[in-house]
Amino acid sequence: MSFSKWVNSRVRKLNWTDYGLVKLSVAAFILMLAKLWEPLLALDWYWYAGIFVLAVILPISKVLGK
């Protein structure tokens, strides 16, 4: 069994609260990184907006079915 098949079989066992907790833990980790490494917060706002747009393109395209 390949690694991706193994991960997919495990992810199918998660429910909506598990997904919410994963998102919360990622948000907390990013806040911790920002607290520990201050230059991360020195970027202008449009850099964060650009990263957001690039990161959301693939999931949105899958949701819209294109």
N, C-alpha and C positions, 0 to 999 in steps of 0.2 A: 504494500500500500504506500503510495507516495505521500509526501508531507501535506500537500494541498488537499488530497482526499481525506486524510486524517483530520485536518483542521476543519474542513467542511462538515464532517460527521459530528464533530464536537460542537460546532456553532449551531447546528440544527437543534440541539438540546436546550438552547437558551430561550428564555421568554422575554417579554417586554421590560420587566424590571431589571433583568440582567443587562440588557442593552443600555438602559438608563444609568445603571451603576458604572458601566464601562465608560460612558460619556463623562460622568461626574469625575471618575478617577483620572481621565485624560485631562480634563479642565484643571483639576487640582495639581497635576504634575506640571502643566504648562505655567500655572501661577507660581509654583515653587521655582521653576527655572527662571522665570522673570525676576523673582525675588533674589535669587542667588547670583544671577548674571545680569547686572544692571544695563550693560550696553544693548541688551535685547530690547529694552524699552525706549532706546534712543532713536529708533527709526521713525520717520514721518508716517502719518496715518495712511497715506496711499500705498505704502509698502505692504501693510497688513491687509488692506483691501485687495491688492493684487494677489497676494497669497491666498486669500479667501476665494477669490474668483477662480483661480487656477485649481484649487483643491475641490471645488464644488462642481466643476464641469462634468466630470465622469459620472458621479452619482446622479446628478440631475438628468443627464442624457439617458441613463438606464431607467430612471423613474418615468420619463416621458416616452420611452420606447423607441428612441431614434438611434 
